[in-house]
């Protein structure tokens, strides 16, 4: 990996897709998806795609499978569908697509959330995994949960300069992005 001026790994902008899972949201009121999209761009990454899908197992699998297969998308952040209502199907829909689960993500997210919302965090089924070199983070649908997940966990894990480790070396075409970034600095 390219090194920064201090000898650490240089930041590599990733292509990140954002998915809102909701039966009621649309572009006019999707504050959670918009919050994530803004943070992705503000951090220096590219918003590769953004979509809203009904909380339906097969619709969820279809769009996430499409993004997993896309050679240009390295990360997906999904918001919504991680609770316990009958319509909360994100874990059941997406975990079967994973090559590897990232158990620590849900654990860390709930630990951080505990200080913000107390024991209600137990009702979050936030989770993450890797499929075809794409890391997938699935967080609750509230805007506050999206801010917490991005600011306190996801942002650092999608930053190649974060030490001691992050997910960037495990993502598809990370080397291609790194070469392009180095060439553009010229």
PyMOL commands that set and color helices and strands:
alter all, ss='L'
color gray80, all
select helices_A, chain A and resi 31-42+57-69+90-97+103-123+143-157+168-170+174-185
alter helices_A, ss='H'
color red, helices_A
select strands_A, chain A and resi 15-21+46-53+75-79+100-101+127-131+134-139
alter strands_A, ss='S'
color yellow, strands_A
deselect
rebuild
show_as cartoon
